[in-house]
Amino acid sequence: MTAMFKKAIGDLRTERGRSVSIVAALAIGIAGFLAVLSAYAVLTRALNDGYVATNPPAATLAIDDLDESAVETARATPGVADVDARRTTAARIRVGPAQWKNMNLFVRRDFAASRIATVALEQGTWPARADELAIERDALQVAGAKVGDVVTVRAENGQERTMRVVASLHDVGQAQARMENLVYGYVNMDALAALGVAARYDELAISVSEHSNDEVHIVQVANAVKSALESKGLRIARVDVPEPGQHPHAKLMGGLMLSLA
């Protein structure tokens, strides 16, 4: 037995209480770290599974002025399973005398019938009028609103309009509103026109008919759609192809959990 080992044994005998405390602290720390790792694995798996269940877009093309002819051209492109025209624009929202909150307004042709990046209606009715607004369920807390409230919405052009919150939705594809301190609102195209915003779609989400987890294949199909639309004289500002099957914020949330660990 070496002198160093004998000294360690001696220290353990003379400082039993302290030694036990150190061992217990190490055990608790390791157990906590393993618990966080387990929670991280469960969270990211559940987040990704829920995201995939909404049939997220394989790719999204940003287009200056998207009309019905362009939508049908994209739909007819080989490899495309489905398409959905949409628009996202920045705005602000205020409930009563409370302070203004930043908001993203999402517009689709038909939220209820949409088959790409579906959102779930949890309470109320889908917004069908120019003065109706739906808000993502987590974002209701950020806005300080509830279904039935009358709110004021201000577009980027400064024009304001009172609207009624008619629904609470669950949109799995968005980051948690409380983390972003951002409100997610959902309206129809008539609401944009009433706010003085150009009533047109400028995004085209597509899904692919096969190999939906093959990023190389998705890029090929997205580029084919881009070429088909450009041949019609449209300008494609951007083509986004997210990592297939992965929630866009899963890594961020996972990183936060690992930093806690």
Backbone hydrogen bonds in HBPLUS format (Angstrom, degrees):
<---DONOR---> <-ACCEPTOR-->    atom                        ^
c    i                          cat <-CA-CA->   ^        H-A-AA   ^      H-
h    n   atom  resd res      DA  || num        DHA   H-A  angle D-A-AA Bond
n    s   type  num  typ     dist DA aas  dist angle  dist       angle   num
A0006-LYS N   A0002-THR O   3.00 MM   4  6.29 159.0  2.05 149.5 155.5     1
A0007-LYS N   A0003-ALA O   2.94 MM   4  6.15 153.4  2.01 145.9 153.0     2
A0008-ALA N   A0004-MET O   3.01 MM   4  6.30 153.7  2.08 144.4 151.2     3
A0009-ILE N   A0005-PHE O   3.01 MM   4  6.32 158.8  2.05 151.5 156.4     4
A0010-GLY N   A0006-LYS O   2.93 MM   4  6.14 156.8  1.98 145.5 152.5     5
A0011-ASP N   A0007-LYS O   2.86 MM   4  6.12 156.2  1.91 151.3 157.3     6
A0012-LEU N   A0008-ALA O   3.03 MM   4  6.25 153.9  2.09 145.8 152.5     7
A0013-ARG N   A0009-ILE O   3.07 MM   4  6.37 148.7  2.17 145.7 153.7     8
A0014-THR N   A0010-GLY O   3.02 MM   4  6.29 155.9  2.08 151.2 157.6     9
A0015-GLU N   A0011-ASP O   2.86 MM   4  5.81 144.1  1.99 145.5 154.6    10
A0019-SER N   A0015-GLU O   2.92 MM   4  6.06 159.6  1.96 153.9 160.5    11
A0020-VAL N   A0016-ARG O   2.88 MM   4  6.08 162.6  1.91 155.2 159.2    12
A0021-SER N   A0017-GLY O   3.03 MM   4  6.26 156.9  2.08 146.0 152.4    13
A0022-ILE N   A0018-ARG O   2.96 MM   4  6.23 156.2  2.02 149.7 155.7    14
A0023-VAL N   A0019-SER O   2.98 MM   4  6.23 165.4  2.00 153.0 156.6    15
A0024-ALA N   A0020-VAL O   2.87 MM   4  6.04 160.4  1.91 149.6 155.5    16
A0025-ALA N   A0021-SER O   2.88 MM   4  6.04 157.3  1.93 146.4 152.7    17
A0026-LEU N   A0022-ILE O   2.94 MM   4  6.18 159.1  1.99 149.6 155.1    18
A0027-ALA N   A0023-VAL O   2.92 MM   4  6.14 157.4  1.98 147.5 154.1    19
A0028-ILE N   A0024-ALA O   2.88 MM   4  6.11 159.9  1.92 151.6 156.8    20
A0029-GLY N   A0025-ALA O   2.90 MM   4  6.06 160.3  1.93 147.9 153.7    21
A0030-ILE N   A0026-LEU O   2.93 MM   4  6.13 163.0  1.96 151.1 155.3    22
A0031-ALA N   A0027-ALA O   2.91 MM   4  6.06 159.8  1.95 146.1 152.4    23
A0032-GLY N   A0028-ILE O   2.86 MM   4  6.06 156.5  1.92 148.9 155.2    24
A0033-PHE N   A0029-GLY O   2.97 MM   4  6.17 157.4  2.02 147.0 153.1    25
A0034-LEU N   A0030-ILE O   2.94 MM   4  6.18 161.5  1.97 151.7 156.3    26
A0035-ALA N   A0031-ALA O   2.93 MM   4  6.13 147.6  2.04 142.7 152.0    27
A0036-VAL N   A0032-GLY O   3.01 MM   4  6.28 154.0  2.08 148.6 154.5    28
A0037-LEU N   A0033-PHE O   3.02 MM   4  6.32 158.5  2.07 148.5 154.5    29
A0038-SER N   A0034-LEU O   2.93 MM   4  6.15 153.5  2.01 144.6 151.7    30
A0039-ALA N   A0035-ALA O   2.90 MM   4  6.16 157.4  1.95 146.2 152.6    31
A0040-TYR N   A0036-VAL O   2.81 MM   4  6.01 151.8  1.89 148.2 156.5    32
A0041-ALA N   A0037-LEU O   3.03 MM   4  6.30 155.7  2.09 145.8 151.1    33
A0042-VAL N   A0038-SER O   3.03 MM   4  6.31 160.9  2.07 150.4 155.4    34
A0043-LEU N   A0039-ALA O   2.81 MM   4  5.91 165.4  1.83 151.8 156.4    35
A0044-THR N   A0040-TYR O   3.01 MM   4  6.10 175.4  2.01 152.3 153.9    36
A0045-ARG N   A0041-ALA O   3.10 MM   4  6.11 156.6  2.16 140.4 147.3    37
A0046-ALA N   A0042-VAL O   2.91 MM   4  6.05 165.4  1.94 152.1 156.4    38
A0047-LEU N   A0043-LEU O   2.80 MM   4  5.94 159.8  1.84 153.8 160.3    39
A0048-ASN N   A0044-THR O   2.94 MM   4  6.00 164.2  1.97 145.0 149.2    40
A0049-ASP N   A0045-ARG O   2.89 MM   4  6.02 158.9  1.94 147.7 154.1    41
A0050-GLY N   A0046-ALA O   2.95 MM   4  6.06 163.3  1.98 147.3 151.7    42
A0051-TYR N   A0047-LEU O   3.00 MM   4  6.12 149.8  2.09 141.8 150.7    43
A0052-VAL N   A0048-ASN O   2.88 MM   4  6.09 162.4  1.91 152.5 156.2    44
A0053-ALA N   A0049-ASP O   3.09 MM   4  6.27 148.6  2.19 143.1 151.4    45
A0054-THR N   A0051-TYR O   3.09 MM   3  5.53 152.6  2.17 108.9 116.9    46
A0055-ASN N   A0052-VAL O   2.99 MM   3  5.39 163.8  2.02 118.4 121.8    47
A0118-THR N   A0054-THR O   3.00 MM  64  4.97 156.4  2.06 139.2 138.0    48
A0117-ALA N   A0055-ASN O   2.79 MM  62  5.27 161.3  1.82 117.8 123.9    49
A0058-ALA N   A0206-ILE O   2.80 MM 148  5.92 140.8  1.95 148.9 161.9    50
A0059-ALA N   A0206-ILE O   3.41 MM 147  5.57 154.3  2.48 143.9 145.3    51
A0206-ILE N   A0059-ALA O   2.94 MM 147  5.57 165.0  1.96 165.9 165.9    52
A0060-THR N   A0240-ASP O   2.87 MM 180  5.17 153.9  1.94 145.7 154.2    53
A0240-ASP N   A0060-THR O   2.83 MM 180  5.17 175.4  1.83 158.0 159.3    54
A0061-LEU N   A0204-LEU O   2.91 MM 143  5.13 163.3  1.94 139.3 143.1    55
A0204-LEU N   A0061-LEU O   2.87 MM 143  5.13 149.2  1.97 143.7 153.4    56
A0062-ALA N   A0238-ARG O   2.84 MM 176  5.06 165.2  1.86 147.1 152.2    57
A0237-ALA N   A0062-ALA O   2.79 MM 175  5.36 138.1  1.96 147.6 157.8    58
A0063-ILE N   A0202-ASP O   2.89 MM 139  4.91 158.3  1.94 125.6 132.4    59
A0066-LEU N   A0201-TYR O   3.14 MM 135  5.39 163.5  2.16 160.6 155.4    60
A0070-ALA N   A0067-ASP O   3.13 MM   3  5.43 121.3  2.50 102.1 115.4    61
A0071-VAL N   A0067-ASP O   3.13 MM   4  6.51 152.9  2.21 148.2 156.2    62
A0072-GLU N   A0068-GLU O   3.04 MM   4  6.31 158.7  2.08 150.8 155.1    63
A0073-THR N   A0069-SER O   2.96 MM   4  6.21 147.3  2.07 142.5 152.1    64
A0074-ALA N   A0070-ALA O   2.98 MM   4  6.23 161.0  2.02 150.6 154.5    65
A0075-ARG N   A0071-VAL O   2.96 MM   4  6.20 154.8  2.02 144.8 152.4    66
A0076-ALA N   A0072-GLU O   3.05 MM   4  6.18 142.6  2.20 140.0 148.4    67
A0077-THR N   A0074-ALA O   3.16 MM   3  5.29 159.6  2.20 105.7 112.1    68
A0080-VAL N   A0077-THR O   3.14 MM   3  5.83 160.7  2.18 145.6 147.0    69
A0209-SER N   A0079-GLY O   2.92 MM 130  5.45 158.9  1.97 134.9 139.1    70
A0081-ALA N   A0207-SER O   2.79 MM 126  5.40 166.3  1.80 135.0 138.5    71
A0207-SER N   A0082-ASP O   2.97 MM 125  5.33 154.4  2.04 149.8 149.9    72
A0084-ASP N   A0205-ALA O   2.88 MM 121  5.17 136.4  2.07 146.7 153.5    73
A0205-ALA N   A0084-ASP O   2.97 MM 121  5.17 168.8  1.98 152.6 149.5    74
A0086-ARG N   A0203-GLU O   3.01 MM 117  5.22 154.5  2.07 147.6 148.2    75
A0202-ASP N   A0086-ARG O   3.17 MM 116  6.48 143.3  2.31 146.3 153.7    76
A0203-GLU N   A0086-ARG O   3.04 MM 117  5.22 136.0  2.24 159.2 152.7    77
A0087-ARG N   A0107-VAL O   2.89 MM  20  5.01 143.0  2.03 143.4 145.7    78
A0107-VAL N   A0087-ARG O   2.78 MM  20  5.01 159.6  1.82 158.4 158.9    79
A0089-THR N   A0105-LEU O   2.97 MM  16  5.26 157.2  2.02 145.4 152.8    80
A0105-LEU N   A0089-THR O   2.76 MM  16  5.26 177.0  1.76 167.3 167.4    81
A0091-ALA N   A0103-MET O   2.82 MM  12  5.07 150.9  1.91 158.0 154.9    82
A0103-MET N   A0091-ALA O   2.89 MM  12  5.07 149.9  1.98 145.5 136.4    83
A0092-ARG N   A0154-ARG O   2.87 MM  62  5.09 142.2  2.02 143.4 154.0    84
A0154-ARG N   A0092-ARG O   2.89 MM  62  5.09 163.6  1.91 140.8 145.8    85
A0093-ILE N   A0101-LYS O   2.85 MM   8  5.24 153.3  1.92 146.6 155.6    86
A0101-LYS N   A0093-ILE O   2.80 MM   8  5.24 153.6  1.87 147.7 156.8    87
A0094-ARG N   A0152-THR O   2.87 MM  58  5.17 146.9  1.98 147.9 156.5    88
A0152-THR N   A0094-ARG O   2.88 MM  58  5.17 169.7  1.89 156.8 160.3    89
A0098-ALA N   A0095-VAL O   3.19 MM   3  5.69 151.6  2.28 136.1 135.8    90
A0183-VAL N   A0102-ASN O   3.00 MM  81  6.24 167.2  2.02 146.6 150.8    91
A0104-ASN N   A0183-VAL O   2.90 MM  79  6.35 154.3  1.96 167.3 174.0    92
A0185-GLY N   A0104-ASN O   2.84 MM  81  6.02 174.1  1.85 162.9 164.7    93
A0106-PHE N   A0185-GLY O   2.79 MM  79  6.14 161.1  1.83 149.3 154.1    94
A0187-VAL N   A0106-PHE O   3.08 MM  81  6.37 160.2  2.12 160.3 165.8    95
A0114-SER N   A0110-ASP O   3.00 MM   4  5.92 121.3  2.35 145.2 159.9    96
A0120-ALA N   A0170-HIS O   3.03 MM  50  5.07 168.4  2.04 143.3 143.0    97
A0170-HIS N   A0120-ALA O   2.82 MM  50  5.07 147.8  1.92 142.4 152.5    98
A0122-GLU N   A0168-SER O   2.88 MM  46  5.55 159.0  1.92 157.6 162.4    99
A0123-GLN N   A0168-SER O   3.25 MM  45  5.07 149.4  2.35 140.4 140.4   100
A0168-SER N   A0123-GLN O   2.85 MM  45  5.07 150.3  1.94 140.6 146.8   101
A0125-THR N   A0166-VAL O   2.99 MM  41  5.89 149.4  2.08 143.5 146.6   102
A0132-GLU N   A0129-ARG O   3.27 MM   3  5.34 157.5  2.33 114.1 112.1   103
A0164-ARG N   A0131-ASP O   2.88 MM  33  6.30 163.0  1.91 158.7 157.5   104
A0133-LEU N   A0164-ARG O   2.94 MM  31  5.93 154.2  2.00 157.7 153.6   105
A0166-VAL N   A0133-LEU O   2.82 MM  33  5.88 149.4  1.91 147.3 157.7   106
A0134-ALA N   A0186-TYR O   3.00 MM  52  4.96 161.6  2.03 143.8 149.1   107
A0186-TYR N   A0134-ALA O   2.79 MM  52  4.96 147.7  1.89 145.6 148.6   108
A0135-ILE N   A0167-ALA O   3.10 MM  32  6.42 163.2  2.13 148.0 148.3   109
A0169-LEU N   A0135-ILE O   3.03 MM  34  6.05 157.3  2.09 130.3 136.3   110
A0136-GLU N   A0184-TYR O   3.06 MM  48  5.58 159.8  2.10 153.2 158.7   111
A0139-ALA N   A0136-GLU O   2.90 MM   3  5.17 120.4  2.27 104.5 120.8   112
A0140-LEU N   A0136-GLU O   3.11 MM   4  6.45 124.7  2.43 150.5 165.8   113
A0137-ARG N   A0169-LEU O   2.65 MM  32  5.49 153.2  1.72 176.0 166.4   114
A0140-LEU N   A0137-ARG O   3.38 MM   3  5.41 147.4  2.50  95.4 104.2   115
A0142-VAL N   A0139-ALA O   3.06 MM   3  4.96 117.1  2.47  93.0 108.6   116
A0143-ALA N   A0139-ALA O   2.92 MM   4  6.21 160.2  1.96 156.1 160.9   117
A0144-GLY N   A0140-LEU O   2.86 MM   4  5.87 128.1  2.13 135.3 149.6   118
A0145-ALA N   A0140-LEU O   3.04 MM   5  5.26 155.4  2.10 149.0 153.0   119
A0149-ASP N   A0146-LYS O   3.07 MM   3  5.78 165.1  2.09 144.2 145.5   120
A0148-GLY N   A0165-VAL O   2.71 MM  17  5.28 161.3  1.75 149.2 156.0   121
A0165-VAL N   A0149-ASP O   2.84 MM  16  5.50 166.7  1.86 165.5 170.0   122
A0151-VAL N   A0163-MET O   2.75 MM  12  5.40 162.9  1.78 165.8 168.5   123
A0163-MET N   A0151-VAL O   2.81 MM  12  5.40 159.0  1.85 150.7 157.6   124
A0153-VAL N   A0161-ARG O   2.89 MM   8  5.42 172.3  1.90 152.1 154.2   125
A0161-ARG N   A0153-VAL O   2.91 MM   8  5.42 140.9  2.06 145.8 158.1   126
A0155-ALA N   A0159-GLN O   2.91 MM   4  5.52 162.8  1.94 162.2 160.9   127
A0158-GLY N   A0155-ALA O   2.97 MM   3  5.38 161.1  2.00 115.1 119.4   128
A0174-GLN N   A0171-ASP O   3.31 MM   3  6.00 172.5  2.31 120.3 122.5   129
A0179-MET N   A0176-GLN O   3.04 MM   3  5.41 129.8  2.30 105.6 118.8   130
A0180-GLU N   A0176-GLN O   3.16 MM   4  6.51 151.9  2.24 150.9 159.2   131
A0181-ASN N   A0177-ALA O   2.70 MM   4  5.60 122.3  2.03 141.8 158.2   132
A0182-LEU N   A0177-ALA O   3.20 MM   5  5.23 154.4  2.27 136.9 143.8   133
A0191-ALA N   A0188-ASN O   3.14 MM   3  5.62 135.3  2.35 108.0 118.5   134
A0193-ALA N   A0189-MET O   3.11 MM   4  6.46 162.4  2.14 152.9 157.2   135
A0194-ALA N   A0190-ASP O   2.97 MM   4  6.20 151.8  2.06 144.8 152.4   136
A0195-LEU N   A0191-ALA O   3.15 MM   4  6.39 130.2  2.41 136.6 148.8   137
A0195-LEU N   A0192-LEU O   3.00 MM   3  5.10 134.8  2.21  98.8 111.8   138
A0197-VAL N   A0192-LEU O   2.97 MM   5  5.18 160.8  2.00 152.2 145.9   139
A0196-GLY N   A0193-ALA O   3.01 MM   3  5.07 158.8  2.05 105.9 111.1   140
A0200-ARG N   A0198-ALA O   2.98 MM   2  5.79 127.0  2.27 109.3  93.8   141
A0214-ASP N   A0211-HIS O   3.07 MM   3  5.31 166.2  2.09 114.6 117.5   142
A0218-ILE N   A0214-ASP O   3.02 MM   4  6.32 159.1  2.07 152.6 159.0   143
A0219-VAL N   A0215-GLU O   2.95 MM   4  6.16 160.2  1.99 150.9 155.3   144
A0220-GLN N   A0216-VAL O   3.10 MM   4  6.39 152.1  2.18 144.0 151.5   145
A0221-VAL N   A0217-HIS O   3.00 MM   4  6.35 158.2  2.05 152.8 158.0   146
A0222-ALA N   A0218-ILE O   2.83 MM   4  6.04 166.5  1.85 156.1 160.3   147
A0223-ASN N   A0219-VAL O   2.90 MM   4  6.02 156.3  1.96 146.3 152.5   148
A0224-ALA N   A0220-GLN O   3.00 MM   4  6.23 142.5  2.15 138.6 149.1   149
A0224-ALA N   A0221-VAL O   3.08 MM   3  4.99 119.3  2.47  91.8 107.3   150
A0225-VAL N   A0221-VAL O   2.94 MM   4  6.31 152.5  2.02 150.9 158.1   151
A0226-LYS N   A0222-ALA O   2.92 MM   4  6.18 158.5  1.97 145.9 152.4   152
A0227-SER N   A0223-ASN O   2.91 MM   4  6.13 158.8  1.95 144.9 149.9   153
A0228-ALA N   A0224-ALA O   2.98 MM   4  6.17 158.4  2.02 145.4 151.3   154
A0229-LEU N   A0225-VAL O   2.95 MM   4  6.20 158.5  2.00 154.9 159.9   155
A0230-GLU N   A0226-LYS O   2.91 MM   4  6.09 157.7  1.96 149.8 156.6   156
A0231-SER N   A0227-SER O   3.00 MM   4  6.16 143.2  2.14 143.1 152.3   157
A0232-LYS N   A0229-LEU O   2.95 MM   3  5.15 146.4  2.06 102.0 112.7   158
A0234-LEU N   A0229-LEU O   3.27 MM   5  5.70 160.8  2.31 144.9 139.8   159
A0233-GLY N   A0230-GLU O   2.96 MM   3  5.04 160.2  2.00 107.0 111.4   160
A0246-GLN N   A0243-GLU O   3.28 MM   3  5.78 161.2  2.32 138.1 136.7   161
A0250-ALA N   A0247-HIS O   3.05 MM   3  5.15 171.0  2.06 115.0 117.8   162
A0253-MET N   A0249-HIS O   3.05 MM   4  6.29 166.6  2.07 154.7 157.6   163
A0254-GLY N   A0250-ALA O   2.85 MM   4  5.98 156.2  1.90 147.9 155.6   164
A0255-GLY N   A0251-LYS O   2.81 MM   4  5.92 151.3  1.89 142.3 150.1   165
A0256-LEU N   A0252-LEU O   3.05 MM   4  6.35 147.9  2.16 143.8 151.9   166
A0257-MET N   A0253-MET O   3.09 MM   4  6.41 155.5  2.15 145.9 151.8   167
A0258-LEU N   A0254-GLY O   2.92 MM   4  6.20 159.5  1.96 151.5 157.3   168
A0259-SER N   A0255-GLY O   2.92 MM   4  6.08 145.3  2.05 140.9 150.3   169
A0260-LEU N   A0256-LEU O   3.11 MM   4  6.42 140.8  2.27 138.4 148.3   170
A0260-LEU N   A0257-MET O   3.10 MM   3  5.08 123.8  2.43  93.4 107.7   171
A0261-ALA N   A0257-MET O   3.06 MM   4  6.44 148.6  2.16 142.8 151.7   172
